[in-house]
Amino acid sequence: MILLSSFLWGYIGLVYGQNGQTGERPERIRKLPIDFKQKYQGDDYNYKESISFWEKANAWLIDKIGSWFSINGSRASTIFENIKFIFYVLVILGVVYIIVKIILNNEGHWIFKRNKEEKESLSYEIGEDIQEIDFNALIHKAIKNNDFRMAIRYHYLLLLKQLDYNKVITFENQKTAYDYELELDGTKYSVGFSKATYYYTYIWYGGFYIDENEYASTSSTFSKLIQQFANE
């Protein structure tokens, strides 16, 4: 019994010696210097997150979409990206529309080009002095040939001839329909001339075929405007 007790106490002492807090002390205890924080100051150690204005605006809109539709952030973000895509598409379409509008206001020379024969024949017929041309005879000839598109062209030139003769505009070969619209702006002929210019540009430079009934309806616009000069 005494022998067993001695063995147990010896074993306990051995275990305690291995697992206890006894051990060798370090030769020197290192301490941080008092001014150690000063070495880590400056912009290089500033880890604050920088968020741009647009990122903040995007986050705000996503949050609003989520609250409006009672959806989580992931779905709100997807909706926001779709809205942005649609917005960019609309912007592009708007820019294209403005470009086309500008081109058409200058008679569409960059889009609707006449062929070489048309340019040469018209240049010969108009010449330098528009007052020398008998457009009524040319209109009659075009109608006889069922070339109603060409007849509309001559109607428009006849209208320019009357406007030039009455000193409402100054006709020049290099001028465009848009130039004449600017000259007529604010006059009593402005609205009628703009309508006639629209028909002429659409039919002639657009290269659209018109039949006899369509010609009769369209040519009346030119005839009414030209008749104003006869009544004055």
C-alpha positions in Angstrom: 0.0 0.0 0.0 2.8 2.4 0.9 4.6 1.4 -2.2 1.5 2.1 -4.4 1.0 5.5 -2.8 4.6 6.5 -3.4 4.3 5.5 -7.1 1.1 7.5 -7.6 2.6 10.7 -6.0 5.7 10.3 -8.1 3.6 10.0 -11.3 1.5 13.1 -10.5 4.6 15.1 -9.9 6.1 14.1 -13.2 2.9 15.0 -15.1 2.6 18.4 -13.4 6.2 19.1 -14.2 5.5 18.5 -17.9 2.1 20.4 -18.2 2.5 23.1 -15.7 3.7 26.7 -16.2 7.2 26.0 -15.2 9.9 26.5 -17.8 12.9 28.5 -18.8 12.5 32.4 -18.8 13.7 34.3 -21.9 17.1 35.9 -21.6 15.7 39.4 -22.6 12.1 40.7 -22.7 11.5 42.9 -25.8 9.2 45.9 -25.5 7.6 48.1 -28.2 9.1 51.6 -28.3 6.8 54.4 -27.1 6.8 56.2 -30.5 6.2 53.1 -32.6 2.8 54.5 -33.9 4.4 57.5 -35.5 6.3 55.3 -37.9 3.0 54.1 -39.4 1.3 57.4 -40.0 0.7 59.0 -43.4 -1.3 58.4 -46.6 0.5 55.1 -47.3 -1.1 53.6 -44.2 -4.5 55.2 -44.7 -6.8 52.3 -45.8 -10.1 54.3 -45.9 -12.3 53.1 -48.8 -12.7 55.8 -51.6 -16.1 55.8 -53.4 -16.8 58.0 -56.4 -19.9 60.1 -56.8 -21.3 57.8 -59.5 -20.8 54.7 -57.4 -22.7 56.4 -54.6 -25.4 57.4 -57.0 -25.7 53.9 -58.4 -25.8 52.4 -54.9 -28.6 54.9 -53.9 -30.6 54.0 -57.0 -30.3 50.3 -56.4 -31.4 50.8 -52.9 -34.4 52.8 -54.0 -35.4 50.1 -56.6 -35.2 47.5 -53.9 -37.4 49.5 -51.6 -39.9 50.4 -54.3 -40.4 46.8 -55.5 -39.7 45.1 -52.2 -36.9 42.9 -53.6 -33.4 42.0 -52.5 -30.2 43.8 -53.5 -29.2 41.2 -56.1 -32.5 41.5 -58.1 -32.5 45.3 -57.7 -29.0 45.5 -59.1 -30.1 43.4 -62.1 -33.1 45.7 -62.8 -30.8 48.7 -62.5 -28.3 47.3 -65.1 -31.2 46.6 -67.5 -32.4 50.2 -67.1 -28.9 51.5 -67.8 -28.7 49.4 -70.9 -32.1 50.7 -72.2 -31.0 54.3 -71.4 -27.8 53.9 -73.4 -29.7 52.4 -76.4 -32.1 55.4 -76.3 -29.2 57.8 -76.2 -27.6 56.1 -79.3 -30.9 56.1 -81.2 -31.4 59.8 -80.3 -28.0 60.7 -81.7 -28.6 58.7 -84.9 -32.0 60.5 -85.3 -30.4 63.9 -84.9 -27.7 63.1 -87.4 -30.2 61.8 -90.0 -32.4 64.9 -89.3 -29.5 67.2 -90.0 -28.6 65.4 -93.2 -32.2 65.4 -94.5 -32.5 69.2 -93.7 -29.7 69.6 -96.2 -31.7 67.7 -98.8 -30.1 64.3 -98.0 -27.2 64.7 -100.3 -25.2 62.2 -98.2 -27.9 59.5 -98.1 -30.1 59.8 -101.2 -27.8 60.4 -104.2 -29.2 61.0 -107.7 -27.6 59.1 -110.5 -25.3 60.7 -113.0 -27.9 61.1 -115.7 -30.3 63.0 -113.5 -27.6 65.4 -112.4 -26.4 66.1 -115.9 -29.9 66.6 -117.3 -31.1 68.9 -114.5 -28.0 70.9 -114.6 -28.5 71.5 -118.3 -32.1 72.4 -118.0 -31.8 74.8 -115.1 -28.7 76.6 -116.3 -27.5 79.8 -114.7 -30.8 81.8 -115.0 -33.9 80.0 -113.7 -36.2 82.6 -115.2 -35.3 81.4 -118.7 -36.7 77.9 -118.1 -40.3 77.0 -119.1 -41.1 74.6 -116.3 -44.7 74.3 -117.2 -43.7 72.7 -120.5 -41.3 70.4 -118.7 -44.1 69.4 -116.2 -46.4 68.6 -119.1 -43.8 66.5 -120.8 -43.0 64.6 -117.6 -46.7 63.8 -117.0 -47.1 62.7 -120.6 -44.2 60.2 -120.0 -45.9 59.1 -116.7 -42.8 60.3 -114.9 -44.7 61.9 -112.0 -41.6 61.9 -109.7 -39.8 64.2 -112.3 -43.0 66.3 -112.5 -42.8 67.0 -108.8 -39.2 68.0 -109.3 -40.2 70.6 -111.9 -43.0 71.8 -109.7 -40.5 72.6 -107.0 -38.2 74.4 -109.4 -41.2 76.4 -110.7 -42.0 77.4 -107.2 -38.4 78.6 -106.6 -38.7 80.5 -109.9 -41.8 82.3 -108.7 -40.2 83.1 -105.4 -37.1 84.4 -107.0 -39.1 86.5 -109.6 -41.1 88.1 -106.8 -37.8 88.8 -104.9 -38.9 86.7 -101.9 -35.7 84.6 -102.3 -32.5 84.8 -104.3 -32.1 81.7 -106.4 -28.6 80.1 -106.6 -27.7 76.7 -108.0 -25.6 75.8 -105.0 -28.3 76.6 -102.4 -30.2 73.8 -100.7 -33.9 73.7 -99.8 -32.9 74.3 -96.2 -31.3 77.6 -97.2 -34.5 78.7 -98.9 -36.5 77.7 -95.8 -34.3 80.0 -93.8 -34.8 82.9 -96.2 -38.6 82.4 -96.0 -38.7 82.1 -92.2 -41.2 84.5 -90.8 -42.9 85.3 -94.2 -46.5 84.3 -95.2 -45.0 81.7 -97.6 -43.0 79.8 -94.9 -45.6 77.2 -93.9 -46.6 76.3 -97.5 -43.0 76.2 -98.7 -42.0 73.9 -95.8 -44.8 71.5 -96.7 -43.8 71.6 -100.4 -40.1 71.0 -99.5 -41.1 68.0 -97.4 -43.0 66.4 -100.3 -40.2 67.2 -102.8 -37.4 65.9 -100.6 -39.3 62.7 -99.7 -40.3 61.9 -103.3 -37.2 63.1 -105.2 -34.2 62.4 -103.0 -35.9 59.4 -101.4 -36.4 57.9 -104.8 -40.1 57.0 -104.1 -42.4 56.1 -107.0 -45.7 57.9 -107.1 -48.7 57.2 -109.3 -51.1 59.6 -111.0 -53.4 60.0 -108.0 -50.6 60.6 -105.6 -49.1 63.1 -108.0 -52.4 65.0 -108.2 -52.7 65.2 -104.5 -49.1 66.3 -104.0 -48.8 68.8 -106.8 -51.8 70.7 -105.4 -49.6 71.9 -102.6 -47.3 73.5 -105.1 -50.1 74.9 -107.2 -51.8 76.6 -104.3 -48.6 78.3 -103.2 -47.8 79.5 -106.8 -51.4 80.7 -107.2 -50.8 83.2 -104.3 -48.5 85.2 -106.5 -51.1 85.3 -109.3 -53.6 86.7 -106.9 -51.4 89.5 -105.5 
